[in-house]
Amino acid sequence: MKREPRTKPSAPAVGTPPAIRIHDEARVRVGDLEENPFNPNRMPEDQLTKLRQSLRDHGLLENLVVRRLATGKYQILGGAHRSRVLVEALGTDALVPVRVVDPCDDAHAMIVNQILNRNHGEDIFADKAALYAELSKSYLPEDMALFMPDDLGTIRDLLEFDRKKVDALLKELDDEEDRVEDSRMVVITFGVLAREEGAILDRIRALCGHHDFDGANSRGKLLRFLLEQEWKRIGGA
């Protein structure tokens, strides 16, 4: 069967900001919610336990995202694990707030599902450490591990983070890099006619006086000595 190409949405006019659709909010029975069959996301039992604790302590902070089905039910696109906890805690007749994506065909539903599962930023370690340091004034690490997303080992690592020590270490590394940059060897080359090379080197030897520049790389040693002397003469360090 030949698959028809999907119609691409028309591009907004130049200079016009793209429209952002605000989806309707509704309250539906928990029993009218159905999980979708294409969600690849799975939550380990320890994380599910934390989710239960979070919902008990703080309530439902974020609406479930759903689409309407022809059966009159609502298919969950975002919040499947929360819906399971809601069934456990509230039963099937309780009303919960949802955000309804409409219209929404199967392809759009899959896209929304993945966006909701994955479209998140990344924590800045130092800022997260500061957050945990503040929480540690009220909670022990073992207590935070019961309701925060991170495990106990990660929380302890964050609490041991010392921003001042890290800043000092970074400055030390920068200074060391500057010292290495200042002291690194630079290769300088000269182009001379082959027939004149011998006379030029003899002249440099005469200028260098008693210094011994025989052996390996004698020409390089001579040129370096000459450059150093000229650098001192013009006032270099």
Secondary structure by P-SEA (a helix, b strand, c coil): cccccccccccccccccbbbbbbbbbbbbcccbbbbccccccccaaaaaaaaaaaaaccccbbbbbbbccccbbbbcccaaaaaaaaacccccbbbbbbbcccccaaaaaaaaaaaaccbbbbcaaaaaaaaaaaaacccaaaaaacccccaaaaaaaaaccaaaaaaaaaaaaaaaaaaaacbbbbbbbbbbccaaaaaaaaaaaaaccccccccaaaaaaaaaaaaaaaaaaccc
